[in-house]
Amino acid sequence: MPSKPRVLVVDDEPDVLLTMRLILEAEGFTASLAADGETALRRIADEHPDVVLLDLMMPVLDGWFVLAELSQRVRRPYVVVCSAKTGDADRTRAQDLGADEYVTKPFDPEDLVALINTLLASARRPARI
Amino acid sequence: MDQLPVGINERIRHEAKVAGLRSKRKPSIEMVERRRMQLWLVVLVVMLGLGAAAVAVSMASGTAFWITGQPWILAAAAAALAIGFCLYAVEKEVHLHRLSRLLVDERVLNGAMAKRLEMNSALFNAGKALNSVLDLDEVLDAILANALVLLGGSSGSVMLLEDEEYLRVVAIRGSEIGRDTRVHVGESIAGRVVQAREPLLVTQEVIDRELSGHADRVSAPVSSMCVPLENRGQVLGVININCSDNQEFDTIDLQVLSLFAEPVAAAIAKAGLYEAERAHVAQLLDSERMKTQFVASVGHELRTPITSIRGAVAASRRDIGAEQRIELLEMIERQSGRLQTMVEEILASARVDEDAGKPVLRRVDLSALVRLAALDSSVAGRPVEVIVPTSCEVRADPEAMRRILGNLIENAHKYGAEPVRVTVQQADTHVVMSVVDQGRGVAPDDRERIFERFYRTDPNGIKPGMGLGLAIVRGLVESCGGTVWVEDAPGGGAAFRVSLRVRSNDELKEEASAQ
């Protein structure tokens, strides 16, 4: 039996972390959480998640920094940016930095789960680092 | 009789010809005076010669036959010669004198002409300078520079009306005394000139009259001029020009300055319009920037709790435990509460603008309010140290004060660092309440702007908030008749200070009349 796909949720809002963990776990994922960019990078290095749900505006190191760090790597997880920033400039910048998807808050958690499944099903590139 | 030429040069040439000055060049005064001297010298020599001849004749009358035969003929001839010569000399003298006077007139006219040319050129330069610059400070400086050149003044200033009551020195040259001085309309020299709208030549006599009883004032120069600046019937201010030592202005100078004042006033009005236009554009840009910032921060702030609520709803549809379900319901409650607070904040800031929620001012015990706010804040996990007198009455609206304190304490926790301290200090007429934190403080450039709506020192929006808290504080403090500002706290951090009045105007009047 294949192991559960791992999803790292990065957001500085505790309630978003909590609800996403509940939903993802109910959907059969292994969810881990990070409330800032620094923790996110550490957990990506330690846990090799398949998908990262990444908020942009966060304390310590923000989502842009995490994206820039990941873009340097040859093998990296799928990154879905989940941000309250709705501008086209932010979307383009995130895509330039290698984000796979850009979802604006407030998002429908059902749609997000579907998106994660689509990404994992696609064979564009190896999901594992 | 010859018709005398009207032009002064023609007249000079005519007189020179009649007087016998045949030089090709126009005679100078010195030349004419020399010729007059020569004329009288010749007269003297001739007279002496004739006198000597007469004496010689009378002495020799006994010896010379041919002379003694008819002595009266000789005497008569000598007298006729003398009279004829004298008439000739007098006629020349008349013309020479006239020529001399004409030359003096010409010199005076030339001097005046040169002065007029200088004035015209200064006016032209001033006009050019005034038309080429639009910045009010530059315009004022150019005005003063040209006025001083024009009139040979040593120093000067331009005063403009700040409002209907006060004139302020806005530009000064040649002296630093009086910079930023404010004068009440109707008082002092400039104030009276503005009121009377009449140029004034300021002499020692005027100073003694105007400034009597002001022995402590800076001694004014002995001769100066003060001319109102009027544009389209509206007085904008005055221009003052002071004379250098050992010189005195006269009414002609006053006329020149009055003439000069007309384009100056127009230029000032133009620069004023330009400044107003520039300020208006800046304001529009600012409000556009604030609108964008508002949409961004409100958008962000509203989206975040909605994300949590939708997440909680989606999660609760899953197969989860009862305990987690309760946790999710609490989350929904908490996040919808957060949304409600935000909406109320936006509405409150709009209300402050409209002045709809005008507070009811009454005597309240600020110390008690501070203690209560500190307690609320500590319960919410934001501890506050309190240093207040046992009781301290101010005139304020208790509900407004509760919000002011709440917002300032929250602000200190959010943007500053603990410990957060609230102090109250009493003075005679005012009470100053301070909310002090130990954070990094507020940069000087931001100290005014942080009270603007939607202005945030944190442009990335990492700290939650819409930039409304301090704008609401300022609106409420002002509606209570107080002022609020921020400064560096001793030892670092920000100190938000709210100054409130202890008594109302009516109470102050009552107290004054009771005394």
Interface residues (C-beta under 8 A of the other chain):
Chain A: D12 E13 D15 V16 L18 T19 M20 L22 I23 A26 E27 M57 M58 P59 D62 C82 A84 K85 T86 T104 K105 P106 F107 D108 P109 E110
Chain B: G299 H300 R303 T304 P305 I306 T307 S308 I309 R310 G311 A312 A314 A315 R318 D319 I320 Q324 E327 L328 M331 R334 Q335 N460 G461 I462
